[in-house]
């Protein structure tokens, strides 16, 4: 059966985050096959509620046709565009403008990141940049919780 061979391949080659390696080796993986809305279906046909929303990145549910169509269109046209080196792209520019329009007060600049850890790292860099620009580069110390943690990078 395909699912069993995938489980064996998984045991042999894939390390899963936030899992006990030996426990995972013993029990194996639950192979997910499909998803629709808030539900995912595994290889044995069991349907499960995805309470994590795909680890918080599928907040509108799986299989939203408008998202699938927009992603396919963008992947055909320009699948990736960096913001580095003075480069930009129409989707990023339009999204930044829309977010600035929706934000309260004078919050009118946007910086896109990939996730929580990246956002924290970027925030620290922006704070340091801000104080350098204000002429107070000595303000470079941060207070944090001992053993504090954010993200998985």
C-alpha positions in Angstrom: 0.0 0.0 0.0 1.2 3.5 -0.9 0.6 4.9 2.6 2.7 2.2 4.3 5.7 2.8 1.9 5.4 6.6 2.6 5.4 5.9 6.3 8.6 3.9 5.9 10.2 6.5 3.7 9.3 9.1 6.3 10.8 7.1 9.2 14.0 6.7 7.1 14.5 10.3 6.0 12.3 13.0 7.5 12.9 14.7 10.8 9.7 16.3 12.1 9.7 19.5 14.2 8.4 19.3 17.8 8.4 15.5 17.8 10.2 13.0 19.9 12.5 11.4 17.3 12.4 7.9 18.8 8.7 8.0 19.5 8.0 9.1 15.9 10.3 6.4 14.7 8.1 3.9 16.6 4.7 5.2 15.7 5.3 6.6 12.3 3.6 9.5 10.6 0.0 10.1 9.7 0.1 10.9 6.0 -2.2 13.7 5.0 -3.7 13.4 1.5 -6.2 16.2 1.0 -7.9 19.2 2.6 -11.0 21.3 2.1 -12.2 24.2 4.3 -11.0 23.5 7.9 -10.8 19.7 7.4 -7.8 17.5 6.4 -8.1 13.9 5.3 -5.4 11.3 5.9 -4.3 8.4 3.7 -6.6 6.0 5.5 -9.6 8.3 4.7 -10.0 9.7 8.3 -11.1 13.3 8.3 -9.7 15.6 11.0 -10.4 19.2 12.0 -7.3 21.3 11.4 -7.4 23.4 14.5 -4.0 24.9 13.8 -5.1 26.2 10.4 -2.1 24.7 8.7 0.1 26.0 11.6 -1.6 29.4 11.4 -1.0 30.0 7.6 -4.4 28.7 6.3 -6.7 31.0 8.1 -9.2 31.2 5.3 -9.4 27.4 5.0 -8.0 25.0 2.4 -9.1 24.9 -1.2 -10.5 28.4 -1.5 -10.9 28.7 -5.3 -10.2 32.5 -5.4 -6.9 31.9 -3.7 -6.0 29.0 -5.9 -6.8 31.0 -9.0 -4.9 34.1 -7.8 -1.9 32.0 -6.8 -1.8 30.1 -10.2 -2.0 33.4 -12.1 0.8 35.0 -10.1 2.9 31.8 -10.3 2.6 32.0 -14.1 3.4 35.7 -14.3 6.1 36.3 -11.6 6.5 33.5 -9.0 8.9 35.4 -6.8 10.2 38.9 -6.6 12.6 40.1 -3.9 12.3 43.5 -2.2 16.0 43.7 -1.9 18.3 45.8 -4.1 15.6 48.4 -4.8 13.3 45.9 -6.5 9.6 45.7 -6.2 6.5 44.0 -7.7 3.0 45.1 -8.4 1.3 42.7 -6.0 3.6 43.7 -3.1 3.2 47.4 -3.8 -0.6 47.1 -4.0 -0.8 45.0 -0.8 1.4 47.4 1.1 -0.8 50.4 0.0 -4.0 48.5 1.0 -2.6 47.6 4.4 -1.5 51.2 5.0 -5.0 52.3 4.1 -6.5 49.9 6.6 -4.0 50.7 9.4 -4.9 53.2 12.1 -3.2 56.7 12.4 0.0 57.3 10.6 1.0 53.6 10.3 1.6 53.9 6.6 4.7 51.8 5.9 4.8 48.1 5.5 7.7 45.6 5.7 6.9 42.0 4.7 8.5 39.1 6.5 8.1 35.3 6.2 6.9 34.5 9.8 7.2 35.2 13.5 11.0 34.6 14.0 11.8 36.7 10.9 9.5 39.4 12.0 11.1 39.6 15.5 14.6 39.7 13.9 13.5 42.4 11.5 11.9 44.5 14.3 15.2 44.5 16.2 17.0 45.6 13.1 14.5 48.4 12.5 14.7 49.6 16.1 18.5 49.8 15.8 18.2 51.6 12.4 15.8 54.1 13.9 18.1 55.0 16.8 21.1 55.3 14.5 19.0 57.6 12.2 18.0 59.7 15.2 21.7 60.1 16.2 21.6 57.8 19.2 23.4 54.7 18.1 24.3 53.8 21.7 20.6 52.8 22.2 21.3 49.2 21.1 20.3 47.2 24.1 17.2 45.0 24.4 15.4 43.5 27.3 14.1 40.0 26.9 12.7 37.2 29.1 15.3 34.7 30.1 14.7 31.6 28.0 12.1 33.6 26.1 11.3 32.1 22.7 9.4 33.0 19.6 9.2 31.0 16.4 10.9 27.9 15.3 14.0 29.1 13.6 
